[in-house]
Amino acid sequence: MAKPQEKVSFGQRLKQIGLVFRFTAKQDKWFAPLAAGAVLIPLALTVVAVLRWGWLWLPLGILFALLCLLIVLNLRSNRAMMNAAEGQPGAAAQIMESMRGDWRVKPAVSSTTQMDMVHLVVGRPGVILLAEGNPQRVRGLLGQEKRRLAKVIGNAPLYDYVIGQDEGELPIRKLRMTLMRLPRNLSGKDVNALDKRLKALTARPQMPKGAVPKNLRPPRGAFRQMRGR
């Protein structure tokens, strides 16, 4: 049975909001002025409403000011997170893992020692490959993954993106919106079945390319002895 999610207390929630505030203010120079405007303008309108129609408008104005502040915080914090994630290895997988919806993310299913990597994502659109790193090297990794996945995905659509700022690449700040706009080609049942097949594929150990080291070679005559049993 799945463990019930732990409830976050009101104090912990306020602490989390405070951390987001500090992070966003540090990354985004426009956040503080916009947040101040989101609070002061509704409060000024509330004062006018209270003077004209009574104190009933005071709690409504305060709630409206808090709502405006949270909207500004949500929009600017997402922007600040995208700016901070840009150029960071593994950022695309972290963003996908934080997205709402049924997204099955397998980070770095293929990688190099130069921090080039390809992430595998399974969702309602189909199979998605996200490549990060040097464009020339990651395109080679993408080709390898496409050939490997073609054996098990059947007719499921396959999308691939190279994360970057150059022509033909997908900026990381547009990653969420781009994937959310993809057509929903698979049902939930299809996603589960496809995910199981891909897990079985990625779980298989891959033999290293090249000659087998001498210390790992079986002794001479071992295969003949096994066949003679």
Secondary structure in CASP SS format (residue, H / E / C, confidence):
PFRMAT SS
TARGET T0000
AUTHOR 0000-0000-0000
METHOD secondary structure of the structure
MODEL  1
M C 1.00
A C 1.00
K C 1.00
P C 1.00
Q C 1.00
E C 1.00
K C 1.00
V C 1.00
S C 1.00
F H 1.00
G H 1.00
Q H 1.00
R H 1.00
L H 1.00
K H 1.00
Q H 1.00
I H 1.00
G H 1.00
L H 1.00
V H 1.00
F H 1.00
R H 1.00
F H 1.00
T H 1.00
A H 1.00
K H 1.00
Q H 1.00
D C 1.00
K C 1.00
W C 1.00
F H 1.00
A H 1.00
P H 1.00
L H 1.00
A H 1.00
A H 1.00
G H 1.00
A H 1.00
V H 1.00
L H 1.00
I H 1.00
P H 1.00
L H 1.00
A H 1.00
L H 1.00
T H 1.00
V H 1.00
V H 1.00
A H 1.00
V H 1.00
L H 1.00
R H 1.00
W H 1.00
G C 1.00
W C 1.00
L C 1.00
W H 1.00
L H 1.00
P H 1.00
L H 1.00
G H 1.00
I H 1.00
L H 1.00
F H 1.00
A H 1.00
L H 1.00
L H 1.00
C H 1.00
L H 1.00
L H 1.00
I H 1.00
V H 1.00
L H 1.00
N H 1.00
L H 1.00
R H 1.00
S H 1.00
N H 1.00
R H 1.00
A H 1.00
M H 1.00
M H 1.00
N H 1.00
A H 1.00
A H 1.00
E C 1.00
G C 1.00
Q C 1.00
P C 1.00
G C 1.00
A H 1.00
A H 1.00
A H 1.00
Q H 1.00
I H 1.00
M H 1.00
E H 1.00
S C 1.00
M C 1.00
R C 1.00
G C 1.00
D C 1.00
W C 1.00
R E 1.00
V E 1.00
K E 1.00
P E 1.00
A E 1.00
V E 1.00
S E 1.00
S E 1.00
T C 1.00
T C 1.00
Q C 1.00
M C 1.00
D C 1.00
M E 1.00
V E 1.00
H E 1.00
L E 1.00
V E 1.00
V E 1.00
G E 1.00
R C 1.00
P C 1.00
G E 1.00
V E 1.00
I E 1.00
L E 1.00
L E 1.00
A E 1.00
E E 1.00
G C 1.00
N C 1.00
P H 1.00
Q H 1.00
R H 1.00
V H 1.00
R H 1.00
G H 1.00
L H 1.00
L H 1.00
G H 1.00
Q H 1.00
E H 1.00
K H 1.00
R H 1.00
R H 1.00
L H 1.00
A C 1.00
K C 1.00
V C 1.00
I C 1.00
G C 1.00
N C 1.00
A C 1.00
P C 1.00
L E 1.00
Y E 1.00
D E 1.00
Y E 1.00
V E 1.00
I E 1.00
G C 1.00
Q C 1.00
D C 1.00
E C 1.00
G C 1.00
E C 1.00
L E 1.00
P C 1.00
I H 1.00
R H 1.00
K H 1.00
L H 1.00
R H 1.00
M H 1.00
T H 1.00
L H 1.00
M H 1.00
R C 1.00
L C 1.00
P C 1.00
R C 1.00
N C 1.00
L C 1.00
S C 1.00
G H 1.00
K H 1.00
D H 1.00
V H 1.00
N H 1.00
A H 1.00
L H 1.00
D H 1.00
K H 1.00
R H 1.00
L H 1.00
K H 1.00
A H 1.00
L H 1.00
T H 1.00
A H 1.00
R C 1.00
P C 1.00
Q C 1.00
M C 1.00
P C 1.00
K C 1.00
G C 1.00
A C 1.00
V C 1.00
P C 1.00
K H 1.00
N H 1.00
L H 1.00
R C 1.00
P C 1.00
P C 1.00
R C 1.00
G C 1.00
A H 1.00
F H 1.00
R H 1.00
Q H 1.00
M H 1.00
R H 1.00
G C 1.00
R C 1.00
END
